[in-house]
C-alpha cells in the first residue's frame, strides 16, 4: 500500500521515503493536497519501463485501414477558399 507524504514531510524525511519505496512500494507526495509525484524503487521503475511499448509498436498496433478508407480520408475539397480584397 502506498504511503502518502506531504511535501514538507517528504523533504524532511526523504531518506525514509526512499527506503520505504524500496521495501513497501511507491510513496506518493502531495503538494497543497494534490498528488504530485511518486517515489519508486529502481526495480519498480524498470519493470514499468519494460512493459511500455515503443512509439512505433504503439502506432503499428492501431487499426488497419484498407485502401478505400485511406483514399476517403485523404480526399480533400478542391475549394481554394474565398478571395479577399486587401
Phi and psi in degrees as a GROMACS rama.xvg file:
@    title "Ramachandran Plot"
@    xaxis  label "Phi"
@    yaxis  label "Psi"
@TYPE xy
-72.5232  138.366  UNK-2
-94.4194  142.392  UNK-3
-107.165  132.231  UNK-4
-119.817  140.869  UNK-5
-76.2593  151.269  UNK-6
-53.7627  -47.6436  UNK-7
-65.0044  -34.0467  UNK-8
-69.2723  -41.7764  UNK-9
-64.3732  -38.2689  UNK-10
-65.0783  -43.775  UNK-11
-70.4356  -29.3735  UNK-12
-124.683  41.5521  UNK-13
-59.3158  -43.1061  UNK-14
-61.7746  -34.2118  UNK-15
-69.3978  -39.9709  UNK-16
-62.0904  -40.5477  UNK-17
-65.9084  -44.7396  UNK-18
-60.5892  -45.0523  UNK-19
-66.1092  -34.0477  UNK-20
-61.4656  -36.5963  UNK-21
-74.7138  -33.8431  UNK-22
-100.372  -32.2455  UNK-23
-115.935  -9.97869  UNK-24
114.47  -174.648  UNK-25
-54.7998  143.085  UNK-26
-116.724  120.084  UNK-27
-90.866  133.812  UNK-28
-114.555  129.763  UNK-29
-106.235  150.552  UNK-30
-128.455  115.53  UNK-31
55.8643  38.7151  UNK-32
82.822  -0.0122145  UNK-33
-106.921  127.719  UNK-34
-60.7112  120.917  UNK-35
-115.946  -46.2041  UNK-36
-140.264  165.856  UNK-37
-130.082  134.12  UNK-38
-95.6352  120.255  UNK-39
-116.691  153.785  UNK-40
-72.5443  156.356  UNK-41
-62.5686  -36.3417  UNK-42
-60.3502  -46.3075  UNK-43
-65.1249  -41.4655  UNK-44
-61.061  -46.7784  UNK-45
-64.2741  -36.5382  UNK-46
-63.3622  -43.3781  UNK-47
-66.1034  -41.5895  UNK-48
-65.0638  -38.0816  UNK-49
-67.2509  -29.9265  UNK-50
-85.946  -5.82961  UNK-51
-87.2806  126.216  UNK-52
-72.0528  156.708  UNK-53
-70.7581  163.768  UNK-54
-59.365  -41.6836  UNK-55
-63.3911  -45.1875  UNK-56
-62.3616  -39.8732  UNK-57
-62.3525  -46.8183  UNK-58
-67.2566  -38.8733  UNK-59
-68.5768  -21.449  UNK-60
-81.5529  -3.33133  UNK-61
-69.0873  179.276  UNK-62
-64.5857  143.895  UNK-63
-89.2015  129.563  UNK-64
-112.031  136.448  UNK-65
-81.0475  170.437  UNK-66
-60.6179  -37.6478  UNK-67
-64.7092  -42.342  UNK-68
-65.7194  -41.5755  UNK-69
-63.2955  -41.3908  UNK-70
-63.8846  -38.6852  UNK-71
-64.9383  -42.1236  UNK-72
-63.7655  -41.1143  UNK-73
-83.1448  -8.65012  UNK-74
-69.4611  115.356  UNK-75
-112.41  151.812  UNK-76
-64.9458  143.65  UNK-77
-85.1708  -2.51331  UNK-78
-63.6561  125.268  UNK-79
-92.7977  4.00579  UNK-80
96.0625  -177.77  UNK-81
-97.198  154.202  UNK-82
-87.2014  142.609  UNK-83
-126.591  149.197  UNK-84
-89.7167  128.655  UNK-85
